[in-house]
Amino acid sequence: MAKGNKNAKAVKKPEFFLIRWFKSVSNFFRGVSVELKKVTWPTKDELIQYTIVVVVICAVLTLFIWGLDTVLGLLKGLF
């Protein structure tokens, strides 16, 4: 009876590193494409509303920091 090694894996020749690199880049972009299809994109009205909120918050924080800087500058001049 001949011994047959059923569990032996076929030995593969290692691929050239550029081929592996291009395959991994391809797999990455394929995954990105799959994930982007899962995204729930905002509607135009939601996008406008969110943009207005961001601009208003930036303006308020800008005024707050400007005011704080002005007050601290005046206090520095007093001492």
PDB file of N, CA, C and O in Angstrom:
ATOM      1  N   MET A   1       0.840  -1.167   0.000  1.00  0.00           N
ATOM      2  CA  MET A   1       0.000   0.000   0.000  1.00  0.00           C
ATOM      3  C   MET A   1       0.890   1.236   0.000  1.00  0.00           C
ATOM      4  O   MET A   1       1.760   1.394   0.856  1.00  0.00           O
ATOM      5  N   ALA A   2       0.662   2.076  -0.942  1.00  0.00           N
ATOM      6  CA  ALA A   2       1.473   3.281  -1.074  1.00  0.00           C
ATOM      7  C   ALA A   2       0.955   4.348  -0.127  1.00  0.00           C
ATOM      8  O   ALA A   2      -0.246   4.507   0.088  1.00  0.00           O
ATOM      9  N   LYS A   3       1.919   5.074   0.431  1.00  0.00           N
ATOM     10  CA  LYS A   3       1.528   6.155   1.338  1.00  0.00           C
ATOM     11  C   LYS A   3       1.147   7.382   0.511  1.00  0.00           C
ATOM     12  O   LYS A   3       1.922   7.862  -0.316  1.00  0.00           O
ATOM     13  N   GLY A   4      -0.033   7.862   0.750  1.00  0.00           N
ATOM     14  CA  GLY A   4      -0.473   9.093   0.082  1.00  0.00           C
ATOM     15  C   GLY A   4      -0.660  10.165   1.136  1.00  0.00           C
ATOM     16  O   GLY A   4      -1.350   9.955   2.134  1.00  0.00           O
ATOM     17  N   ASN A   5      -0.066  11.270   0.919  1.00  0.00           N
ATOM     18  CA  ASN A   5      -0.186  12.359   1.879  1.00  0.00           C
ATOM     19  C   ASN A   5      -1.322  13.263   1.420  1.00  0.00           C
ATOM     20  O   ASN A   5      -1.134  14.139   0.575  1.00  0.00           O
ATOM     21  N   LYS A   6      -2.501  13.039   1.988  1.00  0.00           N
ATOM     22  CA  LYS A   6      -3.679  13.796   1.583  1.00  0.00           C
ATOM     23  C   LYS A   6      -3.654  15.227   2.122  1.00  0.00           C
ATOM     24  O   LYS A   6      -4.281  16.119   1.552  1.00  0.00           O
ATOM     25  N   ASN A   7      -2.946  15.436   3.194  1.00  0.00           N
ATOM     26  CA  ASN A   7      -2.928  16.752   3.824  1.00  0.00           C
ATOM     27  C   ASN A   7      -1.807  17.652   3.311  1.00  0.00           C
ATOM     28  O   ASN A   7      -1.669  18.791   3.757  1.00  0.00           O
ATOM     29  N   ALA A   8      -1.025  17.153   2.394  1.00  0.00           N
ATOM     30  CA  ALA A   8       0.095  17.956   1.893  1.00  0.00           C
ATOM     31  C   ALA A   8      -0.443  19.086   1.025  1.00  0.00           C
ATOM     32  O   ALA A   8      -1.296  18.876   0.162  1.00  0.00           O
ATOM     33  N   LYS A   9       0.062  20.263   1.265  1.00  0.00           N
ATOM     34  CA  LYS A   9      -0.355  21.427   0.486  1.00  0.00           C
ATOM     35  C   LYS A   9       0.560  21.556  -0.720  1.00  0.00           C
ATOM     36  O   LYS A   9       1.753  21.260  -0.656  1.00  0.00           O
ATOM     37  N   ALA A  10      -0.020  21.997  -1.805  1.00  0.00           N
ATOM     38  CA  ALA A  10       0.780  22.223  -2.997  1.00  0.00           C
ATOM     39  C   ALA A  10       1.686  23.420  -2.742  1.00  0.00           C
ATOM     40  O   ALA A  10       1.243  24.458  -2.252  1.00  0.00           O
ATOM     41  N   VAL A  11       2.931  23.263  -3.074  1.00  0.00           N
ATOM     42  CA  VAL A  11       3.894  24.335  -2.850  1.00  0.00           C
ATOM     43  C   VAL A  11       3.763  25.324  -3.995  1.00  0.00           C
ATOM     44  O   VAL A  11       3.943  24.976  -5.162  1.00  0.00           O
ATOM     45  N   LYS A  12       3.448  26.562  -3.643  1.00  0.00           N
ATOM     46  CA  LYS A  12       3.301  27.609  -4.646  1.00  0.00           C
ATOM     47  C   LYS A  12       4.595  28.393  -4.759  1.00  0.00           C
ATOM     48  O   LYS A  12       5.302  28.618  -3.776  1.00  0.00           O
ATOM     49  N   LYS A  13       4.878  28.792  -5.960  1.00  0.00           N
ATOM     50  CA  LYS A  13       6.026  29.659  -6.166  1.00  0.00           C
ATOM     51  C   LYS A  13       5.626  31.058  -5.702  1.00  0.00           C
ATOM     52  O   LYS A  13       4.564  31.544  -6.091  1.00  0.00           O
ATOM     53  N   PRO A  14       6.442  31.714  -4.884  1.00  0.00           N
ATOM     54  CA  PRO A  14       6.084  33.053  -4.412  1.00  0.00           C
ATOM     55  C   PRO A  14       5.944  34.019  -5.593  1.00  0.00           C
ATOM     56  O   PRO A  14       6.719  33.983  -6.548  1.00  0.00           O
ATOM     57  N   GLU A  15       4.932  34.877  -5.493  1.00  0.00           N
ATOM     58  CA  GLU A  15       4.697  35.843  -6.558  1.00  0.00           C
ATOM     59  C   GLU A  15       5.697  36.991  -6.467  1.00  0.00           C
ATOM     60  O   GLU A  15       6.230  37.299  -5.400  1.00  0.00           O
ATOM     61  N   PHE A  16       5.927  37.594  -7.588  1.00  0.00           N
ATOM     62  CA  PHE A  16       6.789  38.757  -7.657  1.00  0.00           C
ATOM     63  C   PHE A  16       6.189  39.865  -6.793  1.00  0.00           C
ATOM     64  O   PHE A  16       4.970  40.029  -6.766  1.00  0.00           O
ATOM     65  N   PHE A  17       7.025  40.624  -6.088  1.00  0.00           N
ATOM     66  CA  PHE A  17       6.508  41.583  -5.105  1.00  0.00           C
ATOM     67  C   PHE A  17       5.622  42.651  -5.736  1.00  0.00           C
ATOM     68  O   PHE A  17       4.690  43.119  -5.082  1.00  0.00           O
ATOM     69  N   LEU A  18       5.871  43.053  -6.970  1.00  0.00           N
ATOM     70  CA  LEU A  18       5.012  44.047  -7.613  1.00  0.00           C
ATOM     71  C   LEU A  18       3.621  43.487  -7.884  1.00  0.00           C
ATOM     72  O   LEU A  18       2.627  44.205  -7.773  1.00  0.00           O
ATOM     73  N   ILE A  19       3.549  42.218  -8.236  1.00  0.00           N
ATOM     74  CA  ILE A  19       2.248  41.588  -8.464  1.00  0.00           C
ATOM     75  C   ILE A  19       1.467  41.552  -7.161  1.00  0.00           C
ATOM     76  O   ILE A  19       0.278  41.870  -7.139  1.00  0.00           O
ATOM     77  N   ARG A  20       2.132  41.164  -6.068  1.00  0.00           N
ATOM     78  CA  ARG A  20       1.463  41.158  -4.762  1.00  0.00           C
ATOM     79  C   ARG A  20       1.008  42.561  -4.388  1.00  0.00           C
ATOM     80  O   ARG A  20      -0.094  42.744  -3.869  1.00  0.00           O
ATOM     81  N   TRP A  21       1.865  43.560  -4.654  1.00  0.00           N
ATOM     82  CA  TRP A  21       1.534  44.937  -4.309  1.00  0.00           C
ATOM     83  C   TRP A  21       0.312  45.409  -5.087  1.00  0.00           C
ATOM     84  O   TRP A  21      -0.602  45.994  -4.506  1.00  0.00           O
ATOM     85  N   PHE A  22       0.285  45.160  -6.402  1.00  0.00           N
ATOM     86  CA  PHE A  22      -0.859  45.576  -7.214  1.00  0.00           C
ATOM     87  C   PHE A  22      -2.132  44.852  -6.794  1.00  0.00           C
ATOM     88  O   PHE A  22      -3.213  45.440  -6.817  1.00  0.00           O
ATOM     89  N   LYS A  23      -2.017  43.582  -6.412  1.00  0.00           N
ATOM     90  CA  LYS A  23      -3.192  42.844  -5.938  1.00  0.00           C
ATOM     91  C   LYS A  23      -3.710  43.443  -4.633  1.00  0.00           C
ATOM     92  O   LYS A  23      -4.920  43.577  -4.452  1.00  0.00           O
ATOM     93  N   SER A  24      -2.809  43.801  -3.727  1.00  0.00           N
ATOM     94  CA  SER A  24      -3.251  44.369  -2.453  1.00  0.00           C
ATOM     95  C   SER A  24      -3.864  45.754  -2.654  1.00  0.00           C
ATOM     96  O   SER A  24      -4.842  46.094  -1.990  1.00  0.00           O
ATOM     97  N   VAL A  25      -3.308  46.548  -3.550  1.00  0.00           N
ATOM     98  CA  VAL A  25      -3.883  47.863  -3.850  1.00  0.00           C
ATOM     99  C   VAL A  25      -5.259  47.690  -4.478  1.00  0.00           C
ATOM    100  O   VAL A  25      -6.196  48.415  -4.144  1.00  0.00           O
ATOM    101  N   SER A  26      -5.377  46.734  -5.382  1.00  0.00           N
ATOM    102  CA  SER A  26      -6.664  46.451  -6.019  1.00  0.00           C
ATOM    103  C   SER A  26      -7.696  46.020  -4.982  1.00  0.00           C
ATOM    104  O   SER A  26      -8.839  46.477  -5.013  1.00  0.00           O
ATOM    105  N   ASN A  27      -7.299  45.145  -4.068  1.00  0.00           N
ATOM    106  CA  ASN A  27      -8.211  44.704  -3.010  1.00  0.00           C
ATOM    107  C   ASN A  27      -8.616  45.866  -2.110  1.00  0.00           C
ATOM    108  O   ASN A  27      -9.765  45.946  -1.675  1.00  0.00           O
ATOM    109  N   PHE A  28      -7.676  46.764  -1.830  1.00  0.00           N
ATOM    110  CA  PHE A  28      -7.985  47.924  -0.998  1.00  0.00           C
ATOM    111  C   PHE A  28      -9.069  48.780  -1.649  1.00  0.00           C
ATOM    112  O   PHE A  28     -10.059  49.128  -1.005  1.00  0.00           O
ATOM    113  N   PHE A  29      -8.881  49.120  -2.931  1.00  0.00           N
ATOM    114  CA  PHE A  29      -9.859  49.972  -3.605  1.00  0.00           C
ATOM    115  C   PHE A  29     -11.191  49.259  -3.808  1.00  0.00           C
ATOM    116  O   PHE A  29     -12.241  49.901  -3.812  1.00  0.00           O
ATOM    117  N   ARG A  30     -11.160  47.954  -3.975  1.00  0.00           N
ATOM    118  CA  ARG A  30     -12.406  47.196  -4.068  1.00  0.00           C
ATOM    119  C   ARG A  30     -13.159  47.298  -2.740  1.00  0.00           C
ATOM    120  O   ARG A  30     -14.377  47.474  -2.727  1.00  0.00           O
ATOM    121  N   GLY A  31     -12.436  47.189  -1.629  1.00  0.00           N
ATOM    122  CA  GLY A  31     -13.048  47.331  -0.308  1.00  0.00           C
ATOM    123  C   GLY A  31     -13.590  48.727  -0.071  1.00  0.00           C
ATOM    124  O   GLY A  31     -14.660  48.894   0.515  1.00  0.00           O
ATOM    125  N   VAL A  32     -12.854  49.729  -0.525  1.00  0.00           N
ATOM    126  CA  VAL A  32     -13.312  51.113  -0.397  1.00  0.00           C
ATOM    127  C   VAL A  32     -14.613  51.301  -1.172  1.00  0.00           C
ATOM    128  O   VAL A  32     -15.547  51.939  -0.684  1.00  0.00           O
ATOM    129  N   SER A  33     -14.670  50.750  -2.366  1.00  0.00           N
ATOM    130  CA  SER A  33     -15.878  50.854  -3.185  1.00  0.00           C
ATOM    131  C   SER A  33     -17.070  50.207  -2.496  1.00  0.00           C
ATOM    132  O   SER A  33     -18.171  50.758  -2.502  1.00  0.00           O
ATOM    133  N   VAL A  34     -16.854  49.041  -1.903  1.00  0.00           N
ATOM    134  CA  VAL A  34     -17.936  48.346  -1.194  1.00  0.00           C
ATOM    135  C   VAL A  34     -18.416  49.179  -0.013  1.00  0.00           C
ATOM    136  O   VAL A  34     -19.621  49.303   0.205  1.00  0.00           O
ATOM    137  N   GLU A  35     -17.493  49.748   0.747  1.00  0.00           N
ATOM    138  CA  GLU A  35     -17.870  50.538   1.919  1.00  0.00           C
ATOM    139  C   GLU A  35     -18.582  51.834   1.522  1.00  0.00           C
ATOM    140  O   GLU A  35     -19.516  52.257   2.204  1.00  0.00           O
ATOM    141  N   LEU A  36     -18.151  52.467   0.427  1.00  0.00           N
ATOM    142  CA  LEU A  36     -18.795  53.706  -0.003  1.00  0.00           C
ATOM    143  C   LEU A  36     -20.227  53.465  -0.470  1.00  0.00           C
ATOM    144  O   LEU A  36     -21.060  54.368  -0.402  1.00  0.00           O
ATOM    145  N   LYS A  37     -20.516  52.261  -0.940  1.00  0.00           N
ATOM    146  CA  LYS A  37     -21.893  51.939  -1.331  1.00  0.00           C
ATOM    147  C   LYS A  37     -22.796  51.803  -0.111  1.00  0.00           C
ATOM    148  O   LYS A  37     -24.015  51.922  -0.233  1.00  0.00           O
ATOM    149  N   LYS A  38     -22.218  51.555   1.062  1.00  0.00           N
ATOM    150  CA  LYS A  38     -22.991  51.405   2.293  1.00  0.00           C
ATOM    151  C   LYS A  38     -23.308  52.748   2.951  1.00  0.00           C
ATOM    152  O   LYS A  38     -24.145  52.815   3.851  1.00  0.00           O
ATOM    153  N   VAL A  39     -22.647  53.810   2.510  1.00  0.00           N
ATOM    154  CA  VAL A  39     -22.792  55.124   3.139  1.00  0.00           C
ATOM    155  C   VAL A  39     -24.166  55.706   2.829  1.00  0.00           C
ATOM    156  O   VAL A  39     -24.646  55.624   1.698  1.00  0.00           O
ATOM    157  N   THR A  40     -24.789  56.292   3.842  1.00  0.00           N
ATOM    158  CA  THR A  40     -26.031  57.033   3.648  1.00  0.00           C
ATOM    159  C   THR A  40     -25.655  58.496   3.455  1.00  0.00           C
ATOM    160  O   THR A  40     -25.292  59.184   4.409  1.00  0.00           O
ATOM    161  N   TRP A  41     -25.744  58.962   2.224  1.00  0.00           N
ATOM    162  CA  TRP A  41     -25.328  60.315   1.906  1.00  0.00           C
ATOM    163  C   TRP A  41     -26.430  61.299   2.270  1.00  0.00           C
ATOM    164  O   TRP A  41     -27.609  60.980   2.117  1.00  0.00           O
ATOM    165  N   PRO A  42     -26.071  62.502   2.755  1.00  0.00           N
ATOM    166  CA  PRO A  42     -27.098  63.493   3.113  1.00  0.00           C
ATOM    167  C   PRO A  42     -27.770  64.059   1.861  1.00  0.00           C
ATOM    168  O   PRO A  42     -27.185  64.100   0.778  1.00  0.00           O
ATOM    169  N   THR A  43     -29.006  64.488   2.047  1.00  0.00           N
ATOM    170  CA  THR A  43     -29.704  65.150   0.943  1.00  0.00           C
ATOM    171  C   THR A  43     -29.149  66.566   0.788  1.00  0.00           C
ATOM    172  O   THR A  43     -28.372  67.035   1.619  1.00  0.00           O
ATOM    173  N   LYS A  44     -29.557  67.231  -0.279  1.00  0.00           N
ATOM    174  CA  LYS A  44     -29.069  68.588  -0.526  1.00  0.00           C
ATOM    175  C   LYS A  44     -29.486  69.530   0.600  1.00  0.00           C
ATOM    176  O   LYS A  44     -28.695  70.362   1.044  1.00  0.00           O
ATOM    177  N   ASP A  45     -30.738  69.397   1.062  1.00  0.00           N
ATOM    178  CA  ASP A  45     -31.217  70.262   2.154  1.00  0.00           C
ATOM    179  C   ASP A  45     -30.448  70.007   3.448  1.00  0.00           C
ATOM    180  O   ASP A  45     -30.094  70.948   4.159  1.00  0.00           O
ATOM    181  N   GLU A  46     -30.190  68.735   3.754  1.00  0.00           N
ATOM    182  CA  GLU A  46     -29.420  68.408   4.962  1.00  0.00           C
ATOM    183  C   GLU A  46     -28.009  68.961   4.855  1.00  0.00           C
ATOM    184  O   GLU A  46     -27.468  69.488   5.827  1.00  0.00           O
ATOM    185  N   LEU A  47     -27.413  68.843   3.677  1.00  0.00           N
ATOM    186  CA  LEU A  47     -26.052  69.336   3.470  1.00  0.00           C
ATOM    187  C   LEU A  47     -25.978  70.845   3.675  1.00  0.00           C
ATOM    188  O   LEU A  47     -25.037  71.344   4.291  1.00  0.00           O
ATOM    189  N   ILE A  48     -26.957  71.564   3.165  1.00  0.00           N
ATOM    190  CA  ILE A  48     -26.994  73.022   3.352  1.00  0.00           C
ATOM    191  C   ILE A  48     -27.164  73.359   4.827  1.00  0.00           C
ATOM    192  O   ILE A  48     -26.500  74.259   5.342  1.00  0.00           O
ATOM    193  N   GLN A  49     -28.050  72.641   5.507  1.00  0.00           N
ATOM    194  CA  GLN A  49     -28.285  72.888   6.934  1.00  0.00           C
ATOM    195  C   GLN A  49     -27.018  72.620   7.745  1.00  0.00           C
ATOM    196  O   GLN A  49     -26.655  73.422   8.605  1.00  0.00           O
ATOM    197  N   TYR A  50     -26.348  71.512   7.482  1.00  0.00           N
ATOM    198  CA  TYR A  50     -25.119  71.182   8.214  1.00  0.00           C
ATOM    199  C   TYR A  50     -24.023  72.208   7.933  1.00  0.00           C
ATOM    200  O   TYR A  50     -23.257  72.565   8.828  1.00  0.00           O
ATOM    201  N   THR A  51     -23.949  72.679   6.695  1.00  0.00           N
ATOM    202  CA  THR A  51     -22.942  73.680   6.343  1.00  0.00           C
ATOM    203  C   THR A  51     -23.192  74.984   7.090  1.00  0.00           C
ATOM    204  O   THR A  51     -22.253  75.607   7.586  1.00  0.00           O
ATOM    205  N   ILE A  52     -24.444  75.394   7.170  1.00  0.00           N
ATOM    206  CA  ILE A  52     -24.788  76.618   7.907  1.00  0.00           C
ATOM    207  C   ILE A  52     -24.423  76.476   9.379  1.00  0.00           C
ATOM    208  O   ILE A  52     -23.892  77.410   9.978  1.00  0.00           O
ATOM    209  N   VAL A  53     -24.702  75.322   9.962  1.00  0.00           N
ATOM    210  CA  VAL A  53     -24.365  75.085  11.374  1.00  0.00           C
ATOM    211  C   VAL A  53     -22.859  75.201  11.584  1.00  0.00           C
ATOM    212  O   VAL A  53     -22.415  75.823  12.549  1.00  0.00           O
ATOM    213  N   VAL A  54     -22.077  74.613  10.697  1.00  0.00           N
ATOM    214  CA  VAL A  54     -20.615  74.661  10.832  1.00  0.00           C
ATOM    215  C   VAL A  54     -20.110  76.094  10.707  1.00  0.00           C
ATOM    216  O   VAL A  54     -19.251  76.510  11.484  1.00  0.00           O
ATOM    217  N   VAL A  55     -20.623  76.851   9.750  1.00  0.00           N
ATOM    218  CA  VAL A  55     -20.181  78.236   9.558  1.00  0.00           C
ATOM    219  C   VAL A  55     -20.542  79.089  10.769  1.00  0.00           C
ATOM    220  O   VAL A  55     -19.732  79.904  11.211  1.00  0.00           O
ATOM    221  N   VAL A  56     -21.749  78.911  11.314  1.00  0.00           N
ATOM    222  CA  VAL A  56     -22.171  79.685  12.492  1.00  0.00           C
ATOM    223  C   VAL A  56     -21.300  79.345  13.695  1.00  0.00           C
ATOM    224  O   VAL A  56     -20.869  80.245  14.416  1.00  0.00           O
ATOM    225  N   ILE A  57     -21.035  78.066  13.923  1.00  0.00           N
ATOM    226  CA  ILE A  57     -20.191  77.665  15.060  1.00  0.00           C
ATOM    227  C   ILE A  57     -18.781  78.229  14.897  1.00  0.00           C
ATOM    228  O   ILE A  57     -18.183  78.692  15.869  1.00  0.00           O
ATOM    229  N   CYS A  58     -18.248  78.192  13.679  1.00  0.00           N
ATOM    230  CA  CYS A  58     -16.911  78.762  13.448  1.00  0.00           C
ATOM    231  C   CYS A  58     -16.901  80.261  13.722  1.00  0.00           C
ATOM    232  O   CYS A  58     -15.950  80.777  14.310  1.00  0.00           O
ATOM    233  N   ALA A  59     -17.952  80.963  13.302  1.00  0.00           N
ATOM    234  CA  ALA A  59     -18.031  82.409  13.541  1.00  0.00           C
ATOM    235  C   ALA A  59     -18.119  82.709  15.029  1.00  0.00           C
ATOM    236  O   ALA A  59     -17.445  83.616  15.516  1.00  0.00           O
ATOM    237  N   VAL A  60     -18.942  81.959  15.760  1.00  0.00           N
ATOM    238  CA  VAL A  60     -19.086  82.177  17.208  1.00  0.00           C
ATOM    239  C   VAL A  60     -17.760  81.916  17.917  1.00  0.00           C
ATOM    240  O   VAL A  60     -17.347  82.708  18.765  1.00  0.00           O
ATOM    241  N   LEU A  61     -17.096  80.824  17.581  1.00  0.00           N
ATOM    242  CA  LEU A  61     -15.811  80.523  18.221  1.00  0.00           C
ATOM    243  C   LEU A  61     -14.749  81.559  17.860  1.00  0.00           C
ATOM    244  O   LEU A  61     -13.909  81.904  18.691  1.00  0.00           O
ATOM    245  N   THR A  62     -14.786  82.052  16.628  1.00  0.00           N
ATOM    246  CA  THR A  62     -13.840  83.097  16.223  1.00  0.00           C
ATOM    247  C   THR A  62     -14.048  84.360  17.049  1.00  0.00           C
ATOM    248  O   THR A  62     -13.086  84.960  17.530  1.00  0.00           O
ATOM    249  N   LEU A  63     -15.304  84.762  17.212  1.00  0.00           N
ATOM    250  CA  LEU A  63     -15.597  85.950  18.023  1.00  0.00           C
ATOM    251  C   LEU A  63     -15.208  85.740  19.482  1.00  0.00           C
ATOM    252  O   LEU A  63     -14.697  86.656  20.125  1.00  0.00           O
ATOM    253  N   PHE A  64     -15.446  84.541  20.007  1.00  0.00           N
ATOM    254  CA  PHE A  64     -15.083  84.245  21.395  1.00  0.00           C
ATOM    255  C   PHE A  64     -13.572  84.340  21.592  1.00  0.00           C
ATOM    256  O   PHE A  64     -13.107  84.969  22.541  1.00  0.00           O
ATOM    257  N   ILE A  65     -12.816  83.722  20.705  1.00  0.00           N
ATOM    258  CA  ILE A  65     -11.351  83.743  20.837  1.00  0.00           C
ATOM    259  C   ILE A  65     -10.823  85.163  20.631  1.00  0.00           C
ATOM    260  O   ILE A  65      -9.906  85.586  21.336  1.00  0.00           O
ATOM    261  N   TRP A  66     -11.392  85.907  19.670  1.00  0.00           N
ATOM    262  CA  TRP A  66     -10.979  87.294  19.471  1.00  0.00           C
ATOM    263  C   TRP A  66     -11.255  88.122  20.727  1.00  0.00           C
ATOM    264  O   TRP A  66     -10.404  88.901  21.156  1.00  0.00           O
ATOM    265  N   GLY A  67     -12.434  87.956  21.313  1.00  0.00           N
ATOM    266  CA  GLY A  67     -12.776  88.694  22.535  1.00  0.00           C
ATOM    267  C   GLY A  67     -11.861  88.329  23.686  1.00  0.00           C
ATOM    268  O   GLY A  67     -11.401  89.207  24.414  1.00  0.00           O
ATOM    269  N   LEU A  68     -11.593  87.049  23.858  1.00  0.00           N
ATOM    270  CA  LEU A  68     -10.696  86.593  24.920  1.00  0.00           C
ATOM    271  C   LEU A  68      -9.291  87.157  24.710  1.00  0.00           C
ATOM    272  O   LEU A  68      -8.646  87.585  25.666  1.00  0.00           O
ATOM    273  N   ASP A  69      -8.825  87.159  23.483  1.00  0.00           N
ATOM    274  CA  ASP A  69      -7.504  87.695  23.170  1.00  0.00           C
ATOM    275  C   ASP A  69      -7.452  89.195  23.461  1.00  0.00           C
ATOM    276  O   ASP A  69      -6.462  89.695  23.994  1.00  0.00           O
ATOM    277  N   THR A  70      -8.507  89.896  23.113  1.00  0.00           N
ATOM    278  CA  THR A  70      -8.558  91.343  23.358  1.00  0.00           C
ATOM    279  C   THR A  70      -8.546  91.644  24.854  1.00  0.00           C
ATOM    280  O   THR A  70      -7.801  92.513  25.307  1.00  0.00           O
ATOM    281  N   VAL A  71      -9.364  90.934  25.616  1.00  0.00           N
ATOM    282  CA  VAL A  71      -9.428  91.157  27.070  1.00  0.00           C
ATOM    283  C   VAL A  71      -8.089  90.830  27.715  1.00  0.00           C
ATOM    284  O   VAL A  71      -7.598  91.600  28.540  1.00  0.00           O
ATOM    285  N   LEU A  72      -7.500  89.713  27.353  1.00  0.00           N
ATOM    286  CA  LEU A  72      -6.206  89.344  27.943  1.00  0.00           C
ATOM    287  C   LEU A  72      -5.113  90.327  27.533  1.00  0.00           C
ATOM    288  O   LEU A  72      -4.206  90.608  28.317  1.00  0.00           O
ATOM    289  N   GLY A  73      -5.192  90.850  26.311  1.00  0.00           N
ATOM    290  CA  GLY A  73      -4.230  91.868  25.874  1.00  0.00           C
ATOM    291  C   GLY A  73      -4.368  93.148  26.680  1.00  0.00           C
ATOM    292  O   GLY A  73      -3.368  93.774  27.033  1.00  0.00           O
ATOM    293  N   LEU A  74      -5.603  93.540  26.972  1.00  0.00           N
ATOM    294  CA  LEU A  74      -5.827  94.739  27.792  1.00  0.00           C
ATOM    295  C   LEU A  74      -5.346  94.515  29.223  1.00  0.00           C
ATOM    296  O   LEU A  74      -4.746  95.404  29.828  1.00  0.00           O
ATOM    297  N   LEU A  75      -5.612  93.318  29.763  1.00  0.00           N
ATOM    298  CA  LEU A  75      -5.150  93.015  31.120  1.00  0.00           C
ATOM    299  C   LEU A  75      -3.627  92.986  31.193  1.00  0.00           C
ATOM    300  O   LEU A  75      -3.041  93.405  32.191  1.00  0.00           O
ATOM    301  N   LYS A  76      -2.998  92.498  30.149  1.00  0.00           N
ATOM    302  CA  LYS A  76      -1.537  92.465  30.118  1.00  0.00           C
ATOM    303  C   LYS A  76      -0.978  93.889  30.133  1.00  0.00           C
ATOM    304  O   LYS A  76       0.049  94.153  30.760  1.00  0.00           O
ATOM    305  N   GLY A  77      -1.647  94.789  29.452  1.00  0.00           N
ATOM    306  CA  GLY A  77      -1.204  96.187  29.413  1.00  0.00           C
ATOM    307  C   GLY A  77      -1.366  96.888  30.749  1.00  0.00           C
ATOM    308  O   GLY A  77      -0.654  97.854  31.027  1.00  0.00           O
ATOM    309  N   LEU A  78      -2.291  96.421  31.584  1.00  0.00           N
ATOM    310  CA  LEU A  78      -2.508  97.052  32.886  1.00  0.00           C
ATOM    311  C   LEU A  78      -1.449  96.645  33.905  1.00  0.00           C
ATOM    312  O   LEU A  78      -1.147  97.403  34.827  1.00  0.00           O
ATOM    313  N   PHE A  79      -0.900  95.482  33.744  1.00  0.00           N
ATOM    314  CA  PHE A  79       0.067  94.997  34.744  1.00  0.00           C
ATOM    315  C   PHE A  79       1.422  95.089  34.172  1.00  0.00           C
ATOM    316  O   PHE A  79       2.397  94.735  34.834  1.00  0.00           O
TER     317      PHE A  79
END
